[in-house]
């Protein structure tokens, strides 16, 4: 290859390098170039990795026989033959531009590199320039997308804050209405209690008046009974005196007896009348007593003569039961060491080394705080490398979520122990983070990392323990 050619990016030669890898798998052990013998046992996926492709490129540059066989095999492909038939140095710029528009620039560069038609050096140079321009445009597009994502996140956070504010205002208004209703109800209860107390006092006063009147009637009946009893005693004394006089006048017995019988009937009638009056008075007294007892019983039953225990204050109404809150998702908990701050590097490292713990990371939320002065692409690379190293230390599986689908000219790099997830078009990484947590079995304790309030709230509802971005960054930099 001409020494004036610029250094060819590996990405431009991927098609021819894949063909060289396929050829390597068909070679007998003795025909394998010494440089490629460490790759002899690799499968297609292993040969597609960066280090293996670098070795294949060095073999193409240093081993003419291997290069010739690889290029011969490559140029027989129909699409390569079609490109070479269209190739002309005069149309090099046009063909390079069209290939870049079709995303076929690696195929065109690999075809020129393998077949070396007339003007192939100029074509490769134009391809490298177009590729560099594409990468710059892609980086700028990534930066614009990241800024748009950041602005969308800020706008969404603002909208959530407005919704939360409106909800708080609605709650405050509802509580104010409930407080006013409670005050009104309490005043109504107090007025009813006061009215009931006044009615009870009036009934007591009425009962006391009726009792006083009954006592007065009973005392009058008692006085009348005493007067009738006095008259009865006087009549009995008169009878005894009469009997004594009759005994002394035995001779006048018959006449006296006749006179006595004549006089006795009116006297007895008087006496029996007095006795009858006394009996009537006793009956009246009895009736008055019965009537007084009935008045007292009526007053007691009507509430006029209240029991002192009735003066006890009424018990306050029990508050209405409140519905229980929804239980959070039942998930195994991440055990943090006792005596350490939960966000300290030692505590986080200890938690990541715990049995069965899974780590879910909100990618740009962490990378923008850790490497804000870098482009999104550089932020992603640094965060993926740091998490891969963290996996080697802790053996904790990591799920890393970024906004966007991650599509570039070539496949995104893979990191051992780190599963990289890009959100679909029109979907935020916040929702993907929560969905990844929810997809894990409940027996798996989850440690999530994000400083976003929405992510924190929903991740905790899924049973995860959430740490802010700076807590993970301190562990990654330890």
C-alpha positions in Angstrom: 0.0 0.0 0.0 1.3 3.5 -0.8 2.9 5.2 2.1 1.1 8.5 1.2 -2.2 6.9 2.1 -3.8 8.1 5.4 -4.1 5.6 8.2 -7.2 3.5 7.4 -9.8 3.3 10.2 -10.6 -0.3 11.1 -14.3 0.4 10.6 -13.7 1.1 6.9 -12.2 -2.3 6.3 -14.7 -4.4 8.3 -16.1 -6.2 5.2 -12.7 -7.4 3.9 -11.6 -8.2 7.5 -14.7 -10.4 7.9 -13.8 -12.2 4.7 -10.3 -12.7 6.0 -11.7 -14.2 9.2 -13.9 -16.6 7.2 -10.8 -17.6 5.1 -8.8 -18.2 8.3 -11.4 -20.7 9.5 -10.9 -22.8 6.3 -7.1 -22.9 6.3 -5.2 -26.0 7.3 -3.1 -25.5 10.4 0.1 -25.5 8.4 -1.2 -22.7 6.1 -2.2 -20.3 8.9 0.1 -17.3 9.1 2.2 -17.3 12.3 0.6 -13.9 13.3 -2.9 -15.4 13.1 -2.3 -18.8 14.8 -3.6 -17.4 18.2 -6.9 -16.7 16.4 -7.2 -20.1 14.7 -9.8 -21.4 17.2 -12.0 -18.3 17.3 -15.5 -18.4 16.0 -17.1 -15.6 13.9 -18.1 -13.6 16.9 -14.7 -13.8 18.4 -13.1 -12.7 15.1 -15.4 -9.7 15.0 -14.0 -8.2 18.2 -11.6 -5.3 18.1 -8.4 -7.0 19.1 -9.0 -9.9 16.6 -9.7 -7.5 13.7 -6.5 -5.5 14.5 -4.6 -8.7 14.2 -6.3 -9.7 10.9 -5.4 -6.2 9.5 -1.8 -6.6 10.5 -1.7 -10.0 8.8 -3.2 -8.5 5.6 -0.5 -5.8 5.7 2.4 -8.2 6.4 1.5 -11.5 4.7 1.2 -11.1 1.0 -0.1 -14.7 0.4 -2.8 -14.3 3.0 -3.7 -10.9 1.7 -3.9 -12.2 -1.9 -6.2 -15.1 -1.0 -8.4 -12.9 1.2 -8.7 -10.1 -1.4 -9.4 -12.6 -4.2 -12.1 -14.2 -2.1 -13.6 -10.8 -1.3 -13.8 -9.4 -4.8 -15.8 -12.4 -6.0 -18.8 -11.2 -3.9 -21.6 -9.9 -6.2 -21.9 -6.6 -4.4 -18.2 -6.0 -4.6 -18.1 -6.8 -8.3 -20.9 -4.4 -8.9 -19.1 -1.6 -7.1 -15.9 -2.2 -9.0 -17.7 -2.1 -12.3 -19.0 1.3 -11.5 -15.6 2.6 -10.3 -13.9 5.3 -12.2 -11.3 7.8 -10.9 -13.2 10.6 -12.6 -16.3 9.7 -10.6 -14.5 8.9 -7.3 -16.0 11.8 -5.4 -19.5 11.0 -6.6 -19.2 7.3 -5.8 -17.8 8.0 -2.3 -20.6 10.5 -1.6 -23.3 8.0 -2.8 -21.7 5.2 -0.7 -21.7 7.4 2.3 -25.4 8.3 1.8 -26.2 4.5 1.5 -24.1 3.7 4.6 -22.0 1.5 2.2 -18.7 3.4 2.7 -16.9 0.4 4.4 -17.9 -1.8 1.4 -16.5 0.7 -1.1 -13.3 1.3 0.9 -12.8 -2.5 1.4 -13.4 -3.1 -2.4 -10.7 -0.4 -3.3 -8.3 -1.8 -0.7 -8.7 -5.4 -2.0 -8.9 -4.9 -5.8 -6.7 -1.8 -6.1 -8.2 -0.5 -9.3 -7.0 2.6 -11.1 -7.2 5.6 -8.8 -7.8 3.4 -5.7 -5.4 5.5 -3.5 -7.5 8.6 -4.2 -10.7 6.7 -3.6 -9.4 5.5 -0.2 -8.3 9.0 0.7 -11.7 10.3 -0.2 -13.4 7.5 1.8 -11.3 8.3 4.9 -12.2 12.0 4.6 -15.9 11.1 4.2 -15.7 8.7 7.1 -14.1 11.4 9.3 -16.8 13.9 8.3 -19.5 11.3 9.1 -18.0 10.6 12.5 -17.9 14.3 13.3 -21.5 14.8 12.1 -22.5 11.7 14.1 -20.8 13.1 17.2 -22.5 16.4 16.7 -25.8 14.6 16.3 -25.2 12.7 19.5 -24.5 15.9 21.3 -27.6 17.5 19.9 -29.6 14.4 20.9 -28.2 14.4 24.4 -29.0 18.1 24.8 -32.5 17.5 23.5 -32.8 14.6 25.9 -31.6 16.8 28.8 -34.0 19.6 27.8 -36.8 17.0 27.6 -35.9 15.7 31.0 -35.9 19.2 32.5 -39.2 19.9 30.8 -40.7 16.7 32.1 -39.3 17.4 35.6 -41.0 20.9 35.4 -44.3 19.3 34.3 -44.1 16.8 37.2 -43.3 19.6 39.6 -46.4 21.5 38.3 -48.6 18.4 38.6 -47.3 17.9 42.2 -47.9 21.6 43.0 -51.5 21.4 41.6 -52.0 18.2 43.6 -50.7 19.8 46.7 -53.0 22.8 46.2 -56.0 20.5 45.6 -55.1 18.6 48.8 -54.8 21.9 50.7 -58.2 23.0 49.4 -59.8 19.7 50.3 -58.3 19.7 53.8 -59.6 23.3 54.2 -63.1 22.2 53.2 -63.0 19.2 55.5 -61.8 21.5 58.4 -64.6 23.9 57.8 -67.1 21.0 57.7 -65.7 19.5 60.9 -65.9 22.9 62.7 -69.5 23.3 61.5 -70.4 19.8 62.7 -68.7 20.4 66.0 -70.6 23.6 66.6 -73.9 21.8 65.7 -73.0 19.0 68.2 -72.2 21.6 70.9 -75.5 23.4 70.3 -77.4 20.2 70.5 -75.7 19.2 73.8 -76.4 22.7 75.2 -80.1 22.4 74.2 -80.4 18.8 75.6 -78.8 20.1 78.9 -81.2 23.0 79.1 -84.2 20.6 78.5 -82.9 18.3 81.2 -82.6 21.2 83.7 -86.2 22.3 82.9 -87.4 18.7 83.4 -85.6 18.5 86.8 -87.1 21.8 87.9 -90.5 20.7 86.9 -90.1 17.4 88.8 -88.9 19.3 91.8 -92.0 21.5 91.7 -94.2 18.5 91.4 -92.4 16.8 94.3 -92.8 19.9 96.5 -96.6 20.0 95.7 -96.9 16.3 96.5 -95.0 16.8 99.8 -97.4 19.6 100.7 -100.4 17.5 100.0 -99.0 14.6 102.1 -98.3 16.9 105.0 -102.0 18.2 104.9 -103.3 14.6 104.8 -101.1 13.8 107.8 -102.5 16.7 109.8 -106.0 15.7 109.1 -105.3 12.1 110.1 -103.9 13.3 113.4 -107.0 15.4 114.1 -109.3 12.4 113.4 -107.2 10.2 115.7 -107.5 12.8 118.5 -111.3 12.8 118.1 -111.3 8.9 118.2 -109.4 8.8 121.5 -111.7 11.4 123.0 -114.8 9.3 122.0 -113.3 6.1 123.6 -112.6 8.0 126.9 -116.3 9.1 127.0 -117.4 5.5 126.5 -115.3 4.3 129.4 -116.7 7.0 131.7 -120.3 6.1 130.7 -119.7 2.4 131.5 -118.5 3.4 135.0 -121.6 5.4 135.6 -123.9 2.6 134.5 -122.3 0.1 136.9 -122.8 2.4 139.9 -126.5 2.7 139.1 -127.4 -0.9 139.0 -130.9 -0.3 140.2 -131.6 1.9 137.3 -130.1 -0.7 134.9 -133.0 -1.2 132.7 -134.0 2.4 132.4 -130.4 3.4 132.1 -129.8 0.6 129.6 -132.8 1.7 127.6 -131.7 5.3 127.8 -128.2 4.2 127.0 -129.2 2.2 124.0 -131.2 5.2 122.8 -128.3 7.4 123.4 -125.8 4.9 122.2 -127.1 4.7 118.7 -126.7 8.4 118.0 -123.4 8.4 120.0 -122.2 5.3 118.2 -123.3 6.8 114.9 -121.2 9.8 115.7 -118.3 7.7 116.7 -118.6 5.4 113.7 -118.8 8.5 111.5 -115.7 9.8 113.2 -114.0 6.5 112.6 -115.2 6.5 109.0 -113.8 10.0 108.5 -110.5 8.7 110.0 -110.5 5.8 107.6 -111.2 8.1 104.7 -108.3 10.3 105.9 -106.0 7.3 106.0 -107.2 6.2 102.6 -106.6 9.7 101.3 -103.1 9.7 102.8 -102.4 6.3 101.2 -103.6 7.6 97.9 -101.5 10.7 98.2 -98.4 8.5 99.1 -99.1 6.3 96.1 -99.6 9.4 93.9 -96.3 10.9 95.2 -94.5 7.7 94.4 -96.0 7.7 90.9 -94.9 11.4 90.4 -91.3 10.5 91.6 -91.2 7.5 89.3 -92.6 9.4 86.4 -90.0 12.2 87.0 -87.2 9.6 87.2 -88.3 7.9 84.0 -88.8 11.2 82.2 -85.2 12.2 83.1 -86.2 14.9 85.6 -84.4 13.1 88.5 -81.2 12.2 86.7 -78.7 9.8 88.1 -75.4 11.6 89.0 -73.6 9.2 86.6 -75.7 10.7 83.8 -73.7 14.0 84.2 -70.6 12.3 82.8 -69.5 13.8 79.5 -70.5 12.0 76.4 -67.6 10.1 74.8 -66.1 11.7 71.7 -67.0 10.1 68.4 -64.3 7.8 67.1 -62.6 9.0 63.9 -63.5 7.2 60.7 -61.0 4.5 59.8 -58.6 5.4 57.1 -57.8 3.0 54.2 -54.4 1.4 54.4 -51.6 2.5 51.9 -50.7 0.2 49.1 -47.9 -2.1 50.1 -44.7 -1.7 48.2 -43.5 -4.5 46.0 -42.3 -7.4 48.2 -38.6 -7.7 47.1 -35.5 -9.1 48.8 -33.8 -6.1 50.4 -30.2 -4.9 49.8 -28.4 -5.4 53.1 -26.2 -2.4 54.0 -23.4 -2.9 56.6 -24.2 -1.6 60.1 -22.3 1.4 61.4 -21.6 2.9 57.9 -23.3 5.7 56.0 -25.4 4.1 53.3 -23.9 6.3 50.5 -20.2 5.8 51.6 -17.9 4.0 49.1 -17.2 1.1 51.6 -21.0 0.6 52.3 -21.9 0.6 48.5 -19.0 -1.8 47.7 -20.0 -4.1 50.5 -23.7 -4.1 49.2 -22.6 -4.8 45.6 -20.6 -7.9 46.8 -23.6 -9.3 48.7 -25.1 -12.5 47.4 -27.5 -12.1 44.4 -27.5 -8.3 44.3 -28.2 -6.7 40.8 -27.1 -3.1 39.9 -29.3 -1.0 37.5 -27.8 2.3 36.4 -29.5 5.4 34.9 -26.7 6.0 32.3 -26.8 9.6 31.3 -27.9 10.7 34.8 -24.6 9.3 36.1 -22.3 10.2 33.2 -23.4 13.8 33.0 -22.6 14.3 36.6 -19.3 12.5 36.3 -17.9 13.7 33.0 -20.0 16.8 32.1 -17.2 18.3 30.1 -17.1 15.4 27.6 -19.3 14.5 24.7 -22.1 11.9 25.2 -20.1 9.3 23.3 -17.1 9.8 25.6 -19.3 9.8 28.6 -20.8 6.4 27.6 -17.4 4.9 27.0 -16.0 6.0 30.3 -19.0 4.9 32.3 -19.1 1.5 30.5 -15.4 1.0 31.2 -15.7 2.0 34.9 -18.7 -0.3 35.4 -16.9 -3.2 33.7 -14.0 -2.7 36.1 -16.5 -2.6 39.0 -18.0 -5.9 37.9 -14.5 -7.5 38.0 -14.1 -6.3 41.6 -17.6 -7.2 42.9 -18.9 -9.8 40.5 -22.2 -7.9 40.6 -24.2 -8.0 37.3 -24.9 -4.5 35.9 -27.7 -3.2 33.7 -26.8 0.2 32.1 -29.6 2.2 30.5 -29.1 5.1 28.0 -31.6 7.3 26.1 -31.9 6.5 22.4 -31.4 3.2 20.5 -27.6 3.4 20.4 -27.4 2.9 16.6 -24.1 3.9 15.0 -22.1 2.9 11.9 -20.8 -0.1 13.8 -22.0 -2.2 16.7 -21.6 -0.6 20.2 -18.7 -2.1 22.2 -19.6 -4.9 24.7 -18.3 -5.0 28.3 -18.0 -8.1 30.4 -20.7 -8.2 33.1 -22.4 -5.1 31.8 -25.7 -5.3 29.9 -26.3 -2.1 27.9 -29.9 -1.1 27.1 -31.0 1.8 24.9 -34.5 3.2 25.1 -36.6 3.0 22.0 -37.5 6.0 19.9 -39.9 8.2 21.8 -39.3 6.5 25.1 -37.2 7.9 28.0 -34.5 6.0 29.8 -36.3 6.7 33.1 -39.1 4.4 32.2 -36.7 1.7 30.9 -34.8 1.8 34.3 -38.0 1.2 36.2 -39.1 -1.6 33.8 -35.7 -3.3 34.1 -36.1 -3.4 37.9 -39.6 -4.7 37.7 -38.6 -7.5 35.3 -36.1 -8.9 37.9 -37.5 -11.7 40.1 -38.7 -10.6 43.6 -36.0 -12.8 45.2 -33.2 -10.6 43.6 -32.3 -7.6 45.7 -31.8 -4.5 43.4 -29.5 -1.5 43.9 -30.6 1.3 41.5 -28.5 4.5 40.8 -30.2 7.7 39.7 -30.5 11.3 41.1 -33.8 11.7 39.2 -36.8 12.1 41.6 -39.2 10.3 39.4 -36.9 7.3 38.9 -36.2 7.2 42.7 -39.9 7.2 43.6 -40.9 4.5 41.1 -37.8 2.3 41.7 -38.5 2.3 45.4 -42.1 1.3 44.6 -40.6 -1.8 42.9 -38.7 -2.7 46.0 -35.2 -1.4 44.9 -32.8 0.5 47.1 -31.9 3.8 45.3 -28.6 5.7 45.6 -27.8 9.1 44.0 -25.4 9.3 41.1 -22.5 10.8 43.2 -22.5 7.8 45.5 -21.7 5.4 42.6 -19.2 7.8 41.1 -17.2 7.8 44.4 -17.0 4.0 44.2 -16.0 4.0 40.5 -13.2 6.5 41.3 -12.0 4.8 44.4 
